[in-house]
Amino acid sequence: MDNKYCRIFLGSRRGEISFARNYIGRKIFRPYSIEHNNKYYVSLN
């Protein structure tokens, strides 16, 4: 997933995870990580 999606929820890990679930999580359920500000947020892709 592109970093531009992460920027929508700056500083909000829960927001990023929730956004990923709503945006694309319904299609493919597979763990992956988002690199943002040197941190990895685990979401569903």
N, CA, C and O atoms as a GROMACS GRO file, in nm:
protein
  180
    1MET      N    1   0.084  -0.120   0.000
    1MET     CA    2   0.000   0.000   0.000
    1MET      C    3   0.088   0.126   0.000
    1MET      O    4   0.192   0.130   0.065
    2ASP      N    5   0.046   0.224  -0.072
    2ASP     CA    6   0.121   0.349  -0.086
    2ASP      C    7   0.121   0.429   0.044
    2ASP      O    8   0.025   0.425   0.121
    3ASN      N    9   0.230   0.502   0.067
    3ASN     CA   10   0.240   0.584   0.188
    3ASN      C   11   0.137   0.696   0.193
    3ASN      O   12   0.107   0.747   0.301
    4LYS      N   13   0.081   0.734   0.080
    4LYS     CA   14  -0.019   0.841   0.078
    4LYS      C   15  -0.143   0.801   0.158
    4LYS      O   16  -0.213   0.886   0.212
    5TYR      N   17  -0.170   0.670   0.165
    5TYR     CA   18  -0.284   0.624   0.244
    5TYR      C   19  -0.255   0.636   0.393
    5TYR      O   20  -0.346   0.657   0.474
    6CYS      N   21  -0.126   0.621   0.430
    6CYS     CA   22  -0.087   0.633   0.570
    6CYS      C   23  -0.101   0.777   0.618
    6CYS      O   24  -0.137   0.802   0.733
    7ARG      N   25  -0.072   0.870   0.529
    7ARG     CA   26  -0.074   1.012   0.567
    7ARG      C   27  -0.213   1.061   0.604
    7ARG      O   28  -0.227   1.162   0.671
    8ILE      N   29  -0.315   0.990   0.560
    8ILE     CA   30  -0.453   1.027   0.592
    8ILE      C   31  -0.475   1.022   0.743
    8ILE      O   32  -0.550   1.102   0.798
    9PHE      N   33  -0.410   0.927   0.808
    9PHE     CA   34  -0.426   0.912   0.953
    9PHE      C   35  -0.292   0.928   1.023
    9PHE      O   36  -0.242   0.833   1.083
   10LEU      N   37  -0.233   1.047   1.015
   10LEU     CA   38  -0.103   1.071   1.078
   10LEU      C   39  -0.111   1.050   1.228
   10LEU      O   40  -0.196   1.106   1.296
   11GLY      N   41  -0.019   0.968   1.278
   11GLY     CA   42  -0.011   0.945   1.422
   11GLY      C   43  -0.124   0.862   1.478
   11GLY      O   44  -0.139   0.852   1.600
   12SER      N   45  -0.204   0.801   1.392
   12SER     CA   46  -0.316   0.722   1.440
   12SER      C   47  -0.305   0.580   1.387
   12SER      O   48  -0.351   0.550   1.277
   13ARG      N   49  -0.244   0.493   1.466
   13ARG     CA   50  -0.225   0.355   1.424
   13ARG      C   51  -0.359   0.285   1.404
   13ARG      O   52  -0.379   0.214   1.305
   14ARG      N   53  -0.449   0.306   1.497
   14ARG     CA   54  -0.582   0.244   1.487
   14ARG      C   55  -0.656   0.293   1.363
   14ARG      O   56  -0.724   0.216   1.295
   15GLY      N   57  -0.641   0.421   1.335
   15GLY     CA   58  -0.704   0.479   1.216
   15GLY      C   59  -0.652   0.418   1.087
   15GLY      O   60  -0.728   0.391   0.994
   16GLU      N   61  -0.520   0.395   1.083
   16GLU     CA   62  -0.460   0.337   0.963
   16GLU      C   63  -0.507   0.194   0.941
   16GLU      O   64  -0.539   0.154   0.829
   17ILE      N   65  -0.510   0.117   1.049
   17ILE     CA   66  -0.555  -0.022   1.039
   17ILE      C   67  -0.701  -0.026   0.994
   17ILE      O   68  -0.737  -0.104   0.906
   18SER      N   69  -0.784   0.060   1.056
   18SER     CA   70  -0.926   0.064   1.023
   18SER      C   71  -0.948   0.106   0.879
   18SER      O   72  -1.035   0.051   0.811
   19PHE      N   73  -0.868   0.203   0.833
   19PHE     CA   74  -0.879   0.248   0.694
   19PHE      C   75  -0.844   0.136   0.598
   19PHE      O   76  -0.912   0.115   0.498
   20ALA      N   77  -0.737   0.063   0.629
   20ALA     CA   78  -0.693  -0.047   0.542
   20ALA      C   79  -0.800  -0.156   0.536
   20ALA      O   80  -0.825  -0.212   0.429
   21ARG      N   81  -0.863  -0.185   0.649
   21ARG     CA   82  -0.968  -0.287   0.652
   21ARG      C   83  -1.087  -0.244   0.567
   21ARG      O   84  -1.142  -0.324   0.491
   22ASN      N   85  -1.126  -0.119   0.581
   22ASN     CA   86  -1.242  -0.069   0.507
   22ASN      C   87  -1.214  -0.054   0.359
   22ASN      O   88  -1.301  -0.079   0.275
   23TYR      N   89  -1.090  -0.011   0.326
   23TYR     CA   90  -1.058   0.021   0.187
   23TYR      C   91  -1.033  -0.103   0.101
   23TYR      O   92  -1.084  -0.112  -0.010
   24ILE      N   93  -0.954  -0.198   0.153
   24ILE     CA   94  -0.914  -0.312   0.069
   24ILE      C   95  -0.917  -0.445   0.144
   24ILE      O   96  -0.901  -0.550   0.083
   25GLY      N   97  -0.936  -0.440   0.275
   25GLY     CA   98  -0.934  -0.560   0.357
   25GLY      C   99  -1.042  -0.661   0.323
   25GLY      O  100  -1.028  -0.780   0.351
   26ARG      N  101  -1.150  -0.614   0.261
   26ARG     CA  102  -1.262  -0.704   0.228
   26ARG      C  103  -1.226  -0.800   0.115
   26ARG      O  104  -1.280  -0.911   0.108
   27LYS      N  105  -1.135  -0.756   0.027
   27LYS     CA  106  -1.102  -0.838  -0.090
   27LYS      C  107  -1.003  -0.948  -0.057
   27LYS      O  108  -1.028  -1.066  -0.084
   28ILE      N  109  -0.889  -0.910   0.000
   28ILE     CA  110  -0.784  -1.008   0.028
   28ILE      C  111  -0.744  -0.998   0.175
   28ILE      O  112  -0.698  -0.893   0.218
   29PHE      N  113  -0.761  -1.105   0.251
   29PHE     CA  114  -0.723  -1.105   0.391
   29PHE      C  115  -0.585  -1.165   0.406
   29PHE      O  116  -0.567  -1.287   0.405
   30ARG      N  117  -0.487  -1.076   0.420
   30ARG     CA  118  -0.348  -1.120   0.423
   30ARG      C  119  -0.268  -1.016   0.501
   30ARG      O  120  -0.275  -0.897   0.469
   31PRO      N  121  -0.192  -1.058   0.604
   31PRO     CA  122  -0.116  -0.961   0.684
   31PRO      C  123  -0.003  -0.897   0.604
   31PRO      O  124   0.066  -0.965   0.527
   32TYR      N  125   0.016  -0.770   0.622
   32TYR     CA  126   0.128  -0.699   0.560
   32TYR      C  127   0.160  -0.577   0.645
   32TYR      O  128   0.083  -0.541   0.734
   33SER      N  129   0.273  -0.515   0.619
   33SER     CA  130   0.317  -0.404   0.701
   33SER      C  131   0.327  -0.275   0.620
   33SER      O  132   0.359  -0.277   0.501
   34ILE      N  133   0.301  -0.165   0.687
   34ILE     CA  134   0.313  -0.033   0.625
   34ILE      C  135   0.430   0.039   0.691
   34ILE      O  136   0.432   0.055   0.813
   35GLU      N  137   0.527   0.082   0.611
   35GLU     CA  138   0.639   0.156   0.667
   35GLU      C  139   0.605   0.304   0.667
   35GLU      O  140   0.584   0.363   0.561
   36HIS      N  141   0.599   0.364   0.786
   36HIS     CA  142   0.562   0.505   0.797
   36HIS      C  143   0.631   0.565   0.918
   36HIS      O  144   0.614   0.517   1.030
   37ASN      N  145   0.710   0.670   0.896
   37ASN     CA  146   0.786   0.733   1.003
   37ASN      C  147   0.872   0.632   1.079
   37ASN      O  148   0.879   0.635   1.202
   38ASN      N  149   0.936   0.542   1.003
   38ASN     CA  150   1.025   0.439   1.059
   38ASN      C  151   0.953   0.343   1.152
   38ASN      O  152   1.016   0.284   1.240
   39LYS      N  153   0.820   0.327   1.134
   39LYS     CA  154   0.745   0.231   1.214
   39LYS      C  155   0.666   0.142   1.119
   39LYS      O  156   0.632   0.183   1.008
   40TYR      N  157   0.638   0.021   1.163
   40TYR     CA  158   0.561  -0.071   1.081
   40TYR      C  159   0.424  -0.093   1.143
   40TYR      O  160   0.412  -0.136   1.257
   41TYR      N  161   0.322  -0.063   1.066
   41TYR     CA  162   0.185  -0.084   1.113
   41TYR      C  163   0.128  -0.208   1.044
   41TYR      O  164   0.125  -0.216   0.921
   42VAL      N  165   0.084  -0.303   1.122
   42VAL     CA  166   0.028  -0.426   1.067
   42VAL      C  167  -0.119  -0.403   1.035
   42VAL      O  168  -0.196  -0.355   1.118
   43SER      N  169  -0.156  -0.440   0.914
   43SER     CA  170  -0.292  -0.420   0.868
   43SER      C  171  -0.339  -0.541   0.789
   43SER      O  172  -0.270  -0.643   0.784
   44LEU      N  173  -0.456  -0.530   0.728
   44LEU     CA  174  -0.506  -0.636   0.642
   44LEU      C  175  -0.509  -0.586   0.498
   44LEU      O  176  -0.559  -0.477   0.470
   45ASN      N  177  -0.453  -0.667   0.408
   45ASN     CA  178  -0.455  -0.629   0.267
   45ASN      C  179  -0.516  -0.745   0.188
   45ASN      O  180  -0.528  -0.736   0.066
   0.00000   0.00000   0.00000
